[in-house]
Amino acid sequence: MSTIPELTKHARDLMHKAVESTKREFSSIRSGKASTSLLDIVRVEAYGGHVPLNQVAMVAAPEPRLLTVQPFDKSLAQAIEKAIRDSDLGLNPATQGNLIRVPLPALSEERRKDLVKVVHKLGEEGRIAVRHARTDTLSKVKKLEKISEDDKRHAEKEVQKLTDEHIKQIEALIHAKEAEILEV
């Protein structure tokens, strides 16, 4: 049997996770500046499986339009270069010695608009997750027994307030990422 404070805490945790997840998704979307998190989604074929790039190499952003990838194991350089090229990021890496240079091409206006659409889609998924946490919690609150209607209404208001706060946070993330992408 749950209590209202437990349910609202659970809702807050779920909503916070939705916001954090949206933030992580946004960090992998390319804007005009080089960001090491851009390559977080790249998986390299190594050691008999597909491993995240950051487990087999160090990624750095020495310049605004350049990422460098330093493999921990030199024999993986070819596999890393292939994984970056095959990712749908539209990047063309080049190996120089034991360092892989990944120049970031300038974004075309059309590509920027596509990225903004992706940001809005991911933002909507985040908002849906927050609303789902609200719906789930409110249905549990309604099922609680031995609790007054006033307490249930108060809990509903509390959960709605949490929902509004978290959706505002996601809106802010969307606007910030959109501005970052459209900045030339």
C-alpha positions in Angstrom: 0.0 0.0 0.0 1.5 3.4 -1.0 0.9 6.7 0.6 0.4 10.0 -1.2 3.9 11.3 -0.4 5.4 8.1 -1.8 3.4 8.4 -4.9 4.2 12.1 -5.5 7.9 11.3 -4.9 7.8 8.5 -7.4 6.1 10.8 -9.9 8.8 13.4 -9.3 11.5 10.8 -9.9 9.9 9.6 -13.1 9.5 13.1 -14.4 13.0 14.0 -13.5 14.3 11.0 -15.4 12.2 12.0 -18.5 13.9 15.5 -18.4 17.4 14.0 -18.0 16.7 11.5 -20.8 15.6 14.4 -23.1 18.8 16.3 -22.1 21.0 13.3 -23.0 19.2 12.8 -26.4 19.7 16.5 -27.2 23.4 16.3 -26.4 23.9 13.8 -29.2 22.3 16.1 -31.7 24.8 18.1 -33.7 24.8 21.9 -33.6 27.4 24.2 -35.2 30.0 23.5 -32.4 32.0 20.3 -31.9 30.9 18.4 -28.8 32.4 15.1 -27.6 28.9 13.8 -26.8 28.2 13.9 -30.5 29.9 10.5 -30.9 28.2 8.9 -27.9 25.9 7.0 -30.1 28.7 5.5 -32.2 29.3 1.8 -31.5 32.5 0.1 -32.6 32.9 -3.5 -33.6 35.6 -4.7 -31.1 36.3 -7.5 -28.8 33.6 -9.7 -30.3 30.8 -7.2 -29.9 29.6 -3.7 -30.5 31.0 -1.3 -27.8 30.4 2.4 -27.3 33.2 4.5 -28.8 34.1 6.1 -25.5 35.1 2.7 -24.1 37.7 2.1 -26.8 39.0 5.6 -27.5 39.3 9.1 -26.0 37.3 11.8 -27.8 38.3 15.5 -27.7 37.1 18.7 -29.3 40.3 20.8 -29.8 38.6 23.2 -32.2 35.0 24.3 -32.8 34.8 22.3 -36.1 37.0 19.3 -35.2 36.8 16.2 -33.0 39.8 14.0 -32.4 39.6 10.3 -31.5 42.5 8.7 -29.8 42.1 4.8 -29.8 43.3 3.1 -26.6 44.3 0.1 -28.7 46.0 1.2 -32.0 44.7 -2.0 -33.8 41.1 -0.7 -33.4 41.8 2.6 -35.4 40.3 1.1 -38.6 37.2 -0.2 -36.9 36.7 3.1 -35.1 37.0 5.1 -38.4 34.5 2.7 -40.1 32.0 3.0 -37.2 32.1 6.8 -37.3 31.8 6.8 -41.1 28.9 4.3 -41.0 27.0 6.2 -38.3 24.2 8.4 -39.7 26.0 11.5 -38.5 27.3 12.4 -41.9 31.0 12.6 -40.8 34.1 11.7 -42.7 36.9 10.7 -40.4 40.6 10.6 -41.4 43.4 8.7 -39.6 46.7 10.5 -39.1 49.2 8.2 -37.4 47.4 7.0 -34.3 44.9 9.9 -34.1 41.6 10.0 -36.0 40.5 13.5 -37.0 36.8 14.1 -37.5 36.2 17.4 -39.2 32.6 18.7 -38.8 31.2 20.1 -42.0 29.1 23.3 -41.8 25.4 22.6 -41.4 23.2 23.6 -44.4 20.0 25.5 -43.7 18.0 22.5 -44.7 20.0 20.2 -42.3 19.5 22.7 -39.5 15.7 22.6 -40.1 15.8 18.8 -40.1 17.7 18.8 -36.8 15.2 21.3 -35.3 12.4 18.8 -36.3 14.3 16.0 -34.5 14.6 18.2 -31.4 10.9 18.9 -31.4 10.1 15.2 -31.8 12.5 14.2 -28.9 11.1 17.0 -26.8 7.5 15.7 -27.4 8.7 12.3 -26.4 10.0 13.8 -23.1 6.7 15.6 -22.6 4.8 12.4 -23.2 6.9 10.6 -20.6 6.2 13.3 -18.1 2.4 13.2 -18.8 2.5 9.4 -18.6 4.1 9.7 -15.1 1.3 12.1 -14.1 -1.5 9.8 -15.5 0.0 6.7 -13.8 0.3 8.5 -10.4 -3.2 10.0 -10.5 -4.7 6.6 -11.3 -2.8 5.1 -8.2 -4.0 8.1 -6.1 -7.6 7.5 -7.1 -7.3 3.8 -6.0 -6.1 4.7 -2.5 -8.5 3.7 0.2 -9.0 5.3 3.6 -8.0 8.7 2.3 -10.3 11.7 2.2 -11.4 13.2 -1.1 -9.7 16.5 0.0 -6.4 14.7 0.3 -6.8 13.1 -3.1 -7.6 16.5 -4.7 -4.6 18.0 -3.0 -2.4 15.2 -4.3 -3.8 15.7 -7.8 -2.9 19.4 -7.6 0.6 18.6 -6.3 1.1 16.1 -9.2 -0.2 18.6 -11.8 2.2 21.2 -10.4 5.1 18.8 -10.8 4.0 18.0 -14.3 3.9 21.7 -15.2 7.3 22.3 -13.8 8.9 19.4 -15.7 7.2 20.2 -19.0 8.5 23.8 -18.6 12.0 22.4 -18.1 11.7 20.4 -21.3 10.4 23.4 -23.2 13.4 25.4 -22.0 15.7 22.6 -23.3 13.9 22.6 -26.6 14.3 26.4 -27.1 18.0 26.3 -26.0 18.8 23.5 -28.4 16.9 25.1 -31.2 18.7 28.4 -30.8 22.0 26.5 -30.6 21.3 24.7 -33.9 20.0 27.7 -35.8 22.9 29.9 -34.6 25.2 30.4 -37.7 
